[in-house]
Amino acid sequence: MRRVLLTVVGGVVAAAAVVGSILAVVGTWQADAGATDCSEQLAAGQATVHTDRRWTEADIPGVGSYPEIHWQTQAAGNPCSRAPGPTDWRYQGVIRLRPEDATALADRYDWRPVPAVIPSYSEEYEFETPNQMWPALVPFVPDGTRWLHSRTWTETHSQGTQWTDLYLAPDQALAFVVLYDH
């Protein structure tokens, strides 16, 4: 009787182990399928060029009530992972300014021409520069645009959980903004 009982119990344990393994594999497969859906949604979202007024004068001082913006976002990490915690986001935007706002902004800070080649380490250019503009935003900037940068503007307005850098082409009433939301 004891041998029969051990055989039955052993069989039940073995069956449970097999069922548990199958469930684990199916669960992993389903989680991977969900990650693919998330990854596809993320890729589509990052490829989209947005035109809604995401930021205001309070977020990016000096841009005023701009008439037009084209911007994109990219995750700095993997928001589809199972790891807990927030994801940092990077943003780039090309802002068409009103001419009077571009002039006022140009007069307010110490703007310097951005060199064609940026040194690999530069305190002046801590963030992405117009040379590193994401390809989908490039069509919104006329060829030959000469950008200016103000370290003072960046140090004054890049605080807290949102780091912001701004480039200005006052003669074309254009701004290029780089934001890190962390």
C-alpha positions in Angstrom: 0.0 0.0 0.0 2.8 2.3 0.9 4.5 1.7 -2.5 1.2 2.5 -4.3 0.8 5.7 -2.3 4.4 6.8 -3.1 3.9 6.0 -6.8 0.6 8.0 -6.9 2.1 10.9 -5.0 5.2 10.8 -7.2 3.1 10.8 -10.3 1.1 13.8 -9.1 4.2 15.7 -8.3 5.7 14.9 -11.7 2.5 15.9 -13.5 2.4 19.2 -11.5 6.0 19.9 -12.5 5.2 19.3 -16.2 2.1 21.5 -16.0 4.0 24.2 -14.2 6.7 24.1 -16.9 4.2 24.4 -19.6 2.5 27.4 -17.9 5.8 29.1 -17.4 6.7 28.7 -21.1 3.2 30.0 -22.2 3.4 32.9 -19.7 6.9 33.9 -21.0 5.6 33.6 -24.6 2.6 35.8 -23.8 4.8 38.4 -22.0 7.1 38.5 -25.1 4.1 38.9 -27.3 3.0 41.9 -25.2 6.5 43.3 -25.3 6.4 43.1 -29.1 3.1 45.0 -29.1 4.7 47.6 -26.8 7.8 47.8 -28.9 5.8 48.3 -32.0 3.7 51.0 -30.4 6.9 52.6 -29.1 8.5 52.6 -32.5 5.4 54.1 -34.1 5.2 56.8 -31.4 8.9 57.7 -31.8 8.6 57.9 -35.6 5.6 60.3 -35.4 6.3 64.0 -35.9 3.9 65.8 -33.6 2.6 69.3 -34.3 0.6 70.0 -31.1 1.8 72.8 -28.8 3.5 70.6 -26.3 5.4 73.4 -24.6 4.6 76.9 -23.6 6.6 80.1 -22.8 6.8 78.8 -19.2 8.5 75.6 -20.4 10.8 77.2 -23.0 11.3 80.9 -22.0 11.6 83.2 -24.9 9.7 81.3 -27.6 6.6 83.3 -27.0 3.3 82.3 -28.6 4.9 80.5 -31.5 2.8 79.7 -34.6 4.3 76.3 -35.5 6.2 73.4 -34.0 7.3 70.0 -35.2 8.7 67.7 -32.5 9.5 64.0 -31.7 10.3 62.0 -28.6 12.5 59.0 -27.9 12.7 56.9 -24.8 16.2 57.0 -23.2 15.6 53.5 -21.8 13.2 50.7 -22.5 9.7 51.5 -21.3 8.6 48.0 -22.5 10.9 46.2 -20.1 9.5 44.6 -16.9 12.0 46.5 -14.8 10.2 48.9 -12.4 10.7 52.6 -12.5 10.1 55.5 -14.8 11.6 56.0 -18.2 13.5 59.1 -19.1 12.4 60.8 -22.3 14.3 62.9 -24.8 12.5 65.4 -27.1 13.6 67.5 -30.0 11.6 70.2 -31.7 11.8 72.7 -34.4 9.9 75.8 -33.5 8.8 78.5 -36.0 8.9 81.7 -33.9 7.1 85.0 -34.5 9.8 87.4 -35.8 9.4 89.8 -32.8 9.9 86.9 -30.4 13.0 85.7 -32.3 14.4 89.3 -32.2 13.7 89.7 -28.5 15.2 86.3 -27.7 18.3 87.1 -29.7 18.7 90.4 -27.8 18.2 88.9 -24.4 21.1 86.4 -24.2 24.7 86.0 -25.3 24.3 83.9 -28.4 27.3 82.5 -30.2 27.6 80.7 -33.6 27.5 76.9 -33.4 30.6 75.5 -35.1 30.2 73.0 -37.9 32.2 70.5 -35.9 31.5 70.1 -32.2 34.3 68.7 -30.0 33.4 65.3 -28.5 33.4 66.8 -25.0 32.3 70.4 -24.7 30.9 72.2 -21.7 29.2 74.6 -24.2 27.2 71.8 -25.9 26.2 69.3 -23.2 23.1 68.1 -25.0 22.3 67.3 -28.6 23.1 70.0 -31.2 21.4 70.9 -34.5 24.0 68.7 -36.2 22.4 65.8 -34.3 18.8 66.7 -35.3 16.7 63.6 -35.8 16.1 62.9 -39.5 12.3 63.4 -39.5 12.8 67.0 -38.2 15.4 68.0 -40.8 12.9 68.9 -43.5 11.5 71.7 -41.3 14.8 73.5 -41.3 15.9 75.4 -44.5 19.3 74.5 -45.9 22.1 76.8 -44.8 20.5 77.7 -41.5 23.1 79.1 -39.1 22.4 78.3 -35.5 23.4 80.3 -32.5 23.7 78.9 -28.9 23.6 80.6 -25.5 25.2 78.8 -22.6 23.6 81.4 -20.3 20.1 80.5 -21.6 20.8 76.8 -21.0 22.2 77.3 -17.5 19.3 79.7 -16.5 16.5 77.5 -17.8 17.7 73.9 -17.6 16.7 73.0 -14.0 14.8 70.3 -12.1 13.6 67.2 -13.8 13.6 68.8 -17.3 16.9 69.7 -18.9 16.5 72.1 -21.8 18.8 73.5 -24.4 17.8 76.0 -27.1 19.4 77.0 -30.4 18.3 80.0 -32.3 18.4 81.2 -35.9 16.9 84.7 -35.5 17.2 85.7 -39.1 14.8 82.8 -40.0 12.7 83.0 -36.8 13.6 79.4 -35.9 14.5 77.7 -32.7 15.7 74.1 -32.2 14.9 72.8 -28.7 16.4 69.7 -27.0 14.7 68.5 -23.8 15.4 65.6 -21.4 12.6 64.8 -19.1 13.9 62.6 -16.3 
